[in-house]
Amino acid sequence: MAVKIRLRRIGQKKRPLYRIVVADSRVSRNGKCIEEIGTYDPNTETATVKVNEELAKKWLASGAQPTETVARLLKNAGIEK
C-alpha cells in the first residue's frame, strides 16, 4: 500500500481551505484518510500553514511520500525527511 501525504480540499466555493492528510494513494482526493496532520489556508495575506511536526516526521520516517505541494509546504515549515 503506497501512502501519500497530500491536501484534502474543504471550505466553500471560491474560498478553499485544505487539510494536510495521510492517505492511501488509491483513495480519491476527499476520500477516507488515515490521519490528519495539519491545515493550509491560502486565503490569508501570507498563506497559513499549521502542521503537527511529530506526526509529519513520524509518517515521513515510515515511508509516506508527500506530494510536490505538500513537500514545499513542509519545507517552508522547517520539516524535512
KAUR-V230381 format. One record per pair of residues at least 12 apart in sequence whose ideal C-beta (glycine too) atoms are under 7 Angstrom apart, sorted by the first residue. I is the first residue (numbers start at 1). GAP is how many residues later the second one is. If there is no record, write none. Layout:
I/GAP  I/GAP
This chain:
1/23  2/23  3/19  3/21  3/31  3/60  3/61  4/19  4/21  4/60  4/61  4/63  5/15  5/17  5/54  5/59  5/61  5/65  6/15  6/17  6/61  6/64  7/13  7/33  7/62  7/63  8/13  8/21  8/22  8/25  9/20  9/21  15/28  16/26  17/24  18/21  18/22  19/17  19/20  20/17  20/18  20/19  20/20  20/31  20/50  21/12  21/14  21/15  21/16  22/12  22/13  22/15  22/37  22/42  35/20  37/14  37/15  37/18  37/19  37/22  38/12  38/13  38/14  40/33  49/24  49/27  49/28  51/23  51/26  51/28  53/26  56/18  56/23  57/22  60/21
